[in-house]
Amino acid sequence: MHWADVAASKIKDNAVISTAISPSGEIHVGNMREVLTGELVYRALKSAGKSAKFYYEADDMDPLRKVPAGIDQSFSKYIGTPLFKTPAPDGKHKSWSDQFIEPFIETMKLVGANPVFLRTHELYEQGLFNESIKVAMEKRELIASILSEVSGKQIEGEYYPFNVECESCGRIDKTVIESYEWPVAKYRCENCGNTGRRDIRNGNGKLPWRVEWPAKWLVLGVTVEPFGKDHASAGGSYDTGKRIAKEVFGIDPPFPIVYEWIHLRGMGAMHSSKGILVRAIDMVRMVPPEVLRFLIARNNPERHIEMDTGRGLISLVNEYDIYERIYFGKEQPNDTERLEDLKRIYELSQVNGIPESMPVQVSFSHIINLVQLKKDINEIMASLKRSGYDLSGDLSHLMRRINAAKFWLENFAPDEFKIKILEVPPSMDINENQKNFLSYLKQRLNTDLTPDEVNKIIHESCKETVGDQKSCFNLLYQIFLGKDSGPRLGFLFTSLDRNFIIERLNHYLK
Ligand SMILES: [Zn+2]
């Protein structure tokens, strides 16, 4: 059974799934795993006939902790300010959090995840946390003892589970509560020295993370929550959250789904703060969204995923195609016992329902060549038709793939995948055998040919002259591309203007 179905079988009806992020920097593809894990379980619950709600919260009440790499360090003056009140680094968005969350909301839509979107600061402002703040303050000694027992952190002096926002400097991370009588706290700011009295309800501050998390379970009625493995470590925030949920708020903690990180090939786990990342929005532009869903769906959450934006991207799309062929019965899996699992992975990868029949499959590597050698979509389609593809059905999959290939080539593709036809013939020493090869080839290229026919002609011409196939191919790549390899020559030659090819060959036959 698929892991999402296994989870769904253990989750009670009327589930409430919560996913969230602290929008403190670029939202990368690693963060996609949280919302897609939630979405897959949401779908699995629906398939199991259970009812479910699905939330995504921007924890924008969190303070800015660090100015990430790549952003003007002058923003460090806002450290400690809630993210929804911090100015946007690009000067265009309403706030720091909006700048990063807005493209992510778009990305979620593109991959077919449609959670109810909430801004945590609004929940505070609407007073939804008021009751949990009151309870937490009343039971603050119990919370302090849970925190020190579970996490091992000793709490010195009086503990108040609330961070008041300083009315003078705006920081939320530097105030200390000196005394309180519900709902007013007397506080002192260690940043600016301000002291004051403040009503702690309705967004004038926030619960610290380890208390806020279980309070959110209470406020939203959360019963299922995917979260990263950092929260799941022994003594971590899930361990403290579980006990606070039960002992302080009197609720059951949600069913946990712990997921591993997505590593960027050769660079380790992605971090917004260190600038090691591929933005989620870029990822969904360079692979079709169904392929991104496939990446998450086919890996158990506890397995780490290695993301490769180079050559590995092509293999990923190829694997998706295999699953698609298996789903539509055009290919058998090596392990026939896994057939149902593989089909379920394909189903869960679809953005909007399952296609009625198998979409036309053009390999990603072929599309990568086509978009570089053809001048527009009409030429691409004409070339595919000539190669025998049936283009009569729904072409939306193909179009998404074409757009993804273009974006990938412009932004992430390694040079080896870029085809650049040399405008001027490179100067080369050509021996007699090679000349014979080129001349032989030239004579036979004189009619309309298919890519396979061209390949055959190259092989035959080489056999009659130079003999060594590899050196013949290298020679042609050098003459046209200035490198030793490239796309299949049959395809390359049928994509280029024939007169251009003849002229280029003639240059070396003088
Ligand atoms: Zn202050």
Boltz pocket constraint, residues with backbone or C-beta under 6 A from the ligand:
constraints:
  - pocket:
      binder: B
      contacts: [[A, 166], [A, 167], [A, 168], [A, 169], [A, 170], [A, 171], [A, 189], [A, 190], [A, 191], [A, 192], [A, 193], [A, 194]]
      max_distance: 6.0
